[in-house]
Amino acid sequence: MPELGFVLVCLGALVLLISALGLFRLNDALTRQHAATKSATFGQGLLLVGVAIAEGDLAWWWRVGLILTVLVITLPVAAQMLARAALASTPPSKHPARIAEPEDR
């Protein structure tokens, strides 16, 4: 069973590395934000589950479950806030699909 944990940890580290490379390779803030949140959550999940499998103790599974719950709850909110900030700071000429906000906000 520790071999499976090692494989999952290595796979999670690889996904996180690819996610980090996406931050440098992608050209605008919204696609960078997508690379940072979606794949990083998946990579962290693989890494944490791999550690829990490798350790094999029930206490590790509780910790991993708690950490993954916090990540799944908070990362979509952070991604939404980053996307709104990027959209608000982008000039209309650079982003023609921008949605107009009501003026009374």
Secondary structure, 3 states (H helix, E strand, C coil): CHHHHHHHHHHHHHHHHHHHHHHHHCCCHHHHHHHHHHHHHHHHHHHHHHHHHHHCCHHHHHHHHHHHHHHHHHHHHHHHHHHHHHHHHCCCCCCCCCCCCCCCC
